[in-house]
Amino acid sequence: MTFAPVLPSSGLVGWMFLQRTYDNQKAVFDKSPLITRDTAYFEENISKVDTAEDLVSDRRLLRVALGAFGLQDDINSTYFVKKILEEGTLEEDALANKLSDSRYYDLAAAFGFDRGTPSTKISTFATDITDKFRRQEFEVAVGLQDDSLRLALNADRGLETYAGSEATPNTNWYKIMGDAPLRKVMETALGLPTSFAGLDLEKQLEIFKDRSERFFGTANPAELGADAEIREKVVQRYLMQAQIREYQASSAGAVAQMMLSSAIEFGRSLRPF
C-alpha cells in the first residue's frame, strides 16, 4: 500500500504545512512497497533497453519512464509513445517538436533514441529517471487529495528548471505555455481568464511577460526559477487566486440553485383559473 500524504487543509494553510513536512513525508512515501519495487526494477533493467520498442514493450519500465515526466496517463498509448521516442528531437519535423506539450519533448530528449547510443546506456541515467519518478508520484499522491497543491508542487519544481537557462526569455515562455500544468498555475496566478488560451500566441506571450513583470518583478523565466522567494510568490498567488475562483464558482452555484428552487416553488403555488 502506498503512503498517502497528510494534508490537514487546502490552500495556503495546506501549502505551508506541506512545505514544513515535505522531506519527512516524501521519505516515507519513497519507501512504500509499490514505489520501491518499480524503481528497483527500472534501475536493474533499463540498461538492457536499446530501442523505443524495447521500452514500450515492458510496461513496468514504461510506467516509470512516463511517470518521471508526468505522462503516466499515456501508459496505454504505446504506439504514440513509441513514435515520440523513436523520432526524438534532433529533426525539426520530429513529433515531439510539433506538440504544444513540452513534456513530450523532455521525454524524447532524455532517452535520446535518435542519437545512436541512447541514454539508457549512461551509468547515471537510471537514478536520474527514478528520482524524477519518485517526485512526480508524490505529487500525484498529493493531487488525489488536493489538485491545487499538486499543481503548486509541480510549479515550484517546474519553474526551478529554468534557473540558469541560456535560452531567450521568449523561448522559455513558449515552453511554459506548452507545459499544461505549469501554464495553468501561471495563468491563475496572473489572473488570466480561461478564454486567454484562444488569443494569438504572440499576444499571449506579451501578456504573460507584462503581468509577470507587474506581479513578480521580472519577465524572465530564468529569474523566476532562480529566486526561491519569487517562486514562492508565484505559488502563493496561484493558491489564493484558485481559492477565490473556487469560492466564486460555489457561490454562483448556490445562488443559481436557490433561484431554481424558488422558481419551482412559485410554479407549484400557481393554480389554473
Residue pairs with C-beta under 8 A, 6 or more apart in sequence:
1 32
1 33
1 34
2 29
2 32
2 33
2 34
2 35
2 141
3 25
3 28
3 29
3 31
3 32
3 141
4 141
4 144
4 145
5 18
5 25
5 29
5 138
5 141
5 142
5 145
6 21
6 25
7 14
7 17
7 18
7 142
7 145
7 146
7 149
8 14
8 17
9 17
10 146
10 148
10 149
10 243
11 148
11 239
11 240
11 242
11 243
12 236
12 239
12 240
12 243
14 146
14 149
15 149
15 152
15 235
15 236
15 239
18 25
18 142
18 149
18 153
25 138
26 134
26 135
26 138
29 35
29 134
29 137
29 138
29 141
30 36
30 134
30 138
35 134
35 137
38 60
38 63
38 64
38 133
39 64
39 130
39 133
39 134
41 60
41 61
41 64
42 60
42 61
42 64
42 65
42 126
42 129
42 130
42 133
43 126
43 127
43 130
45 58
45 61
46 61
46 120
46 125
46 126
46 129
47 120
47 121
47 126
48 54
48 120
49 55
49 58
49 61
49 118
49 120
50 118
50 120
51 86
51 113
51 118
52 81
52 82
52 85
52 86
52 111
52 113
53 82
55 61
55 62
55 65
55 82
55 85
55 111
55 120
56 62
56 78
56 81
56 82
56 85
59 75
62 75
62 78
62 81
63 72
63 75
64 129
64 130
64 133
65 107
65 111
65 129
66 72
66 74
66 75
66 81
66 107
67 133
67 136
67 137
67 140
68 110
68 129
68 130
68 132
68 133
68 136
69 103
69 106
69 107
69 110
69 132
69 136
70 103
70 136
70 139
70 154
70 181
71 81
71 103
71 104
71 107
72 136
72 140
74 80
74 81
83 95
84 95
84 96
84 104
84 107
84 108
85 107
85 108
85 111
85 113
86 113
86 114
87 94
87 95
87 96
87 108
87 114
88 94
88 96
88 108
88 109
88 112
88 113
88 114
88 115
89 96
89 97
89 105
89 108
89 109
89 114
90 114
90 115
91 97
91 114
94 108
94 114
95 104
96 104
96 105
96 107
96 108
96 109
97 105
99 105
99 178
100 177
100 178
101 178
101 179
101 180
102 175
102 178
102 179
103 179
103 180
108 114
110 119
110 129
111 118
111 119
111 120
112 118
112 119
119 125
135 157
138 153
139 150
139 153
139 154
139 157
140 150
142 149
142 150
142 153
143 149
143 150
143 151
148 238
148 239
148 242
148 243
149 239
151 181
151 184
151 185
151 238
152 185
152 235
152 238
152 239
154 181
154 182
154 185
155 181
155 182
155 185
155 186
155 231
155 234
155 235
155 238
156 231
156 232
156 234
156 235
158 176
158 179
158 181
158 182
159 182
159 221
159 224
159 225
159 231
159 234
160 225
160 231
161 225
162 172
162 175
162 176
162 221
162 222
162 224
162 225
162 226
163 222
163 225
163 226
164 222
164 225
164 226
165 172
165 221
165 222
165 225
167 175
169 209
169 219
169 220
169 221
169 222
170 205
172 220
172 221
172 222
173 205
173 208
173 209
173 221
174 201
174 205
175 221
176 182
176 183
176 186
176 208
176 221
177 183
177 201
177 204
177 205
177 208
185 234
185 235
185 238
186 208
186 212
186 234
186 238
187 196
187 197
188 238
188 241
188 242
188 245
189 215
189 234
189 235
189 237
189 238
189 241
190 207
190 208
190 211
190 212
190 215
191 211
191 241
192 207
192 211
196 204
196 207
197 204
199 207
208 219
209 219
210 219
212 218
212 219
212 224
213 219
215 233
215 237
216 224
216 230
216 233
216 234
217 230
218 224
218 230
223 230
224 230
224 231
224 234
225 231
